[in-house]
Amino acid sequence: MISEDTSQILSSGDMDYSEQITNFCTQGKYKEAMKLFQESEQKGVSLHKSAYFKLMDGLLKRQKSISKASLSD
């Protein structure tokens, strides 16, 4: 399942998966980045290591904010 945002970027064909994942993470769109990551794995696309780092960093930050929010409830 790819959202409208993701499908538009993929159809343009002017950016590779690594750049797209990095851009989504920079925008805080971690769900979109994760969808692209999963799709790239299914297609056997190799990502640049910076995309992995950016995705992991973003997901960790997101998890920390979720954990802090649940503790304050």
Backbone as JSON Lines, residues from 0, in Angstrom:
{"i":0,"aa":"M","n":[0.83,-1.18,0.0],"ca":[0.0,0.0,0.0],"c":[0.87,1.25,0.0]}
{"i":1,"aa":"I","n":[0.73,2.03,-1.02],"ca":[1.5,3.26,-1.14],"c":[0.53,4.42,-1.15]}
{"i":2,"aa":"S","n":[0.83,5.43,-0.37],"ca":[-0.05,6.59,-0.3],"c":[0.07,7.42,-1.57]}
{"i":3,"aa":"E","n":[-0.8,8.38,-1.69],"ca":[-0.78,9.27,-2.85],"c":[0.53,10.03,-2.94]}
{"i":4,"aa":"D","n":[1.03,10.53,-1.79],"ca":[2.31,11.25,-1.78],"c":[3.43,10.38,-2.33]}
{"i":5,"aa":"T","n":[3.48,9.15,-1.86],"ca":[4.54,8.23,-2.27],"c":[4.42,7.87,-3.73]}
{"i":6,"aa":"S","n":[3.23,7.54,-4.2],"ca":[3.07,7.11,-5.58],"c":[3.41,8.23,-6.56]}
{"i":7,"aa":"Q","n":[3.12,9.46,-6.2],"ca":[3.47,10.58,-7.08],"c":[4.98,10.72,-7.21]}
{"i":8,"aa":"I","n":[5.69,10.56,-6.12],"ca":[7.14,10.67,-6.18],"c":[7.73,9.5,-6.96]}
{"i":9,"aa":"L","n":[7.22,8.3,-6.73],"ca":[7.74,7.14,-7.44],"c":[7.5,7.24,-8.93]}
{"i":10,"aa":"S","n":[6.34,7.74,-9.32],"ca":[6.04,7.82,-10.74],"c":[6.88,8.88,-11.45]}
{"i":11,"aa":"S","n":[7.37,9.86,-10.72],"ca":[8.19,10.89,-11.36],"c":[9.52,10.32,-11.83]}
{"i":12,"aa":"G","n":[10.01,9.3,-11.13],"ca":[11.22,8.61,-11.54],"c":[12.5,9.41,-11.44]}
{"i":13,"aa":"D","n":[12.5,10.57,-10.82],"ca":[13.71,11.39,-10.8],"c":[14.5,11.29,-9.5]}
{"i":14,"aa":"M","n":[14.05,10.47,-8.55],"ca":[14.79,10.27,-7.31],"c":[14.83,8.79,-7.0]}
{"i":15,"aa":"D","n":[15.89,8.3,-6.43],"ca":[15.93,6.89,-6.08],"c":[15.37,6.67,-4.67]}
{"i":16,"aa":"Y","n":[15.22,5.42,-4.31],"ca":[14.62,5.08,-3.01],"c":[15.36,5.71,-1.84]}
{"i":17,"aa":"S","n":[16.67,5.68,-1.86],"ca":[17.44,6.23,-0.73],"c":[17.13,7.71,-0.52]}
{"i":18,"aa":"E","n":[17.11,8.46,-1.6],"ca":[16.82,9.89,-1.49],"c":[15.39,10.11,-1.02]}
{"i":19,"aa":"Q","n":[14.47,9.33,-1.51],"ca":[13.07,9.48,-1.13],"c":[12.88,9.18,0.36]}
{"i":20,"aa":"I","n":[13.5,8.1,0.82],"ca":[13.39,7.74,2.24],"c":[14.0,8.84,3.1]}
{"i":21,"aa":"T","n":[15.16,9.34,2.71],"ca":[15.81,10.42,3.45],"c":[14.93,11.66,3.49]}
{"i":22,"aa":"N","n":[14.34,12.01,2.36],"ca":[13.46,13.19,2.31],"c":[12.24,13.02,3.2]}
{"i":23,"aa":"F","n":[11.61,11.85,3.17],"ca":[10.45,11.62,4.03],"c":[10.84,11.73,5.5]}
{"i":24,"aa":"C","n":[11.99,11.17,5.87],"ca":[12.44,11.26,7.26],"c":[12.7,12.71,7.67]}
{"i":25,"aa":"T","n":[13.3,13.47,6.79],"ca":[13.56,14.88,7.07],"c":[12.26,15.64,7.31]}
{"i":26,"aa":"Q","n":[11.21,15.24,6.6],"ca":[9.9,15.87,6.74],"c":[9.1,15.3,7.91]}
{"i":27,"aa":"G","n":[9.65,14.29,8.58],"ca":[8.94,13.67,9.69],"c":[7.88,12.68,9.25]}
{"i":28,"aa":"K","n":[7.92,12.25,8.0],"ca":[6.95,11.3,7.46],"c":[7.52,9.89,7.53]}
{"i":29,"aa":"Y","n":[7.62,9.39,8.76],"ca":[8.29,8.1,8.98],"c":[7.47,6.92,8.48]}
{"i":30,"aa":"K","n":[6.16,7.03,8.52],"ca":[5.33,5.95,7.98],"c":[5.56,5.8,6.48]}
{"i":31,"aa":"E","n":[5.61,6.91,5.78],"ca":[5.86,6.9,4.33],"c":[7.26,6.34,4.05]}
{"i":32,"aa":"A","n":[8.23,6.77,4.84],"ca":[9.6,6.29,4.65],"c":[9.67,4.78,4.88]}
{"i":33,"aa":"M","n":[8.96,4.31,5.89],"ca":[8.97,2.88,6.18],"c":[8.3,2.08,5.06]}
{"i":34,"aa":"K","n":[7.23,2.62,4.49],"ca":[6.58,1.95,3.36],"c":[7.54,1.82,2.18]}
{"i":35,"aa":"L","n":[8.27,2.89,1.9],"ca":[9.24,2.83,0.81],"c":[10.36,1.85,1.12]}
{"i":36,"aa":"F","n":[10.8,1.83,2.36],"ca":[11.83,0.88,2.78],"c":[11.36,-0.55,2.54]}
{"i":37,"aa":"Q","n":[10.14,-0.86,2.96],"ca":[9.6,-2.2,2.77],"c":[9.47,-2.54,1.29]}
{"i":38,"aa":"E","n":[9.03,-1.58,0.51],"ca":[8.91,-1.8,-0.93],"c":[10.28,-2.05,-1.57]}
{"i":39,"aa":"S","n":[11.27,-1.29,-1.15],"ca":[12.61,-1.48,-1.71],"c":[13.15,-2.86,-1.38]}
{"i":40,"aa":"E","n":[12.86,-3.34,-0.18],"ca":[13.28,-4.69,0.2],"c":[12.6,-5.75,-0.66]}
{"i":41,"aa":"Q","n":[11.3,-5.57,-0.89],"ca":[10.56,-6.52,-1.71],"c":[11.11,-6.57,-3.14]}
{"i":42,"aa":"K","n":[11.54,-5.43,-3.64],"ca":[12.05,-5.36,-5.01],"c":[13.54,-5.68,-5.09]}
{"i":43,"aa":"G","n":[14.18,-5.87,-3.93],"ca":[15.6,-6.17,-3.91],"c":[16.48,-4.98,-4.22]}
{"i":44,"aa":"V","n":[15.98,-3.78,-3.94],"ca":[16.73,-2.55,-4.19],"c":[17.68,-2.29,-3.02]}
{"i":45,"aa":"S","n":[18.93,-2.05,-3.32],"ca":[19.91,-1.72,-2.29],"c":[19.84,-0.23,-1.99]}
{"i":46,"aa":"L","n":[19.79,0.08,-0.71],"ca":[19.73,1.48,-0.29],"c":[21.12,1.95,0.13]}
{"i":47,"aa":"H","n":[21.33,3.24,0.02],"ca":[22.56,3.84,0.52],"c":[22.51,3.79,2.04]}
{"i":48,"aa":"K","n":[23.65,3.57,2.66],"ca":[23.67,3.43,4.12],"c":[23.12,4.65,4.83]}
{"i":49,"aa":"S","n":[23.25,5.84,4.25],"ca":[22.72,7.04,4.9],"c":[21.2,6.97,5.03]}
{"i":50,"aa":"A","n":[20.52,6.31,4.1],"ca":[19.07,6.17,4.19],"c":[18.69,5.28,5.37]}
{"i":51,"aa":"Y","n":[19.46,4.22,5.59],"ca":[19.22,3.35,6.75],"c":[19.41,4.13,8.05]}
{"i":52,"aa":"F","n":[20.5,4.88,8.12],"ca":[20.79,5.66,9.33],"c":[19.7,6.69,9.6]}
{"i":53,"aa":"K","n":[19.29,7.4,8.56],"ca":[18.26,8.43,8.7],"c":[16.94,7.81,9.16]}
{"i":54,"aa":"L","n":[16.58,6.67,8.58],"ca":[15.34,5.99,8.95],"c":[15.4,5.49,10.39]}
{"i":55,"aa":"M","n":[16.49,4.85,10.76],"ca":[16.62,4.36,12.14],"c":[16.6,5.5,13.14]}
{"i":56,"aa":"D","n":[17.32,6.57,12.84],"ca":[17.36,7.72,13.73],"c":[15.97,8.32,13.91]}
{"i":57,"aa":"G","n":[15.26,8.48,12.81],"ca":[13.91,9.03,12.87],"c":[12.94,8.16,13.64]}
{"i":58,"aa":"L","n":[13.02,6.85,13.41],"ca":[12.12,5.94,14.11],"c":[12.43,5.9,15.6]}
{"i":59,"aa":"L","n":[13.71,5.99,15.96],"ca":[14.07,6.03,17.38],"c":[13.56,7.31,18.05]}
{"i":60,"aa":"K","n":[13.71,8.44,17.37],"ca":[13.2,9.7,17.91],"c":[11.69,9.64,18.07]}
{"i":61,"aa":"R","n":[11.02,9.08,17.07],"ca":[9.56,8.96,17.12],"c":[9.15,8.08,18.29]}
{"i":62,"aa":"Q","n":[9.83,6.95,18.48],"ca":[9.51,6.03,19.57],"c":[9.72,6.71,20.92]}
{"i":63,"aa":"K","n":[10.81,7.47,21.04],"ca":[11.07,8.18,22.3],"c":[9.96,9.18,22.61]}
{"i":64,"aa":"S","n":[9.49,9.9,21.59],"ca":[8.43,10.88,21.82],"c":[7.13,10.2,22.17]}
{"i":65,"aa":"I","n":[6.86,9.05,21.56],"ca":[5.66,8.29,21.89],"c":[5.72,7.78,23.32]}
{"i":66,"aa":"S","n":[6.91,7.28,23.7],"ca":[7.09,6.77,25.06],"c":[6.93,7.86,26.09]}
{"i":67,"aa":"K","n":[7.49,9.03,25.83],"ca":[7.35,10.15,26.76],"c":[5.89,10.58,26.88]}
{"i":68,"aa":"A","n":[5.17,10.6,25.76],"ca":[3.77,11.0,25.78],"c":[2.93,10.01,26.59]}
{"i":69,"aa":"S","n":[3.21,8.73,26.45],"ca":[2.43,7.73,27.18],"c":[2.75,7.75,28.67]}
{"i":70,"aa":"L","n":[3.97,8.13,29.04],"ca":[4.32,8.23,30.45],"c":[3.66,9.42,31.13]}
{"i":71,"aa":"S","n":[3.39,10.47,30.38],"ca":[2.79,11.67,30.97],"c":[1.26,11.58,31.04]}
{"i":72,"aa":"D","n":[0.69,10.53,30.45],"ca":[-0.78,10.37,30.52],"c":[-1.27,9.92,31.87]}
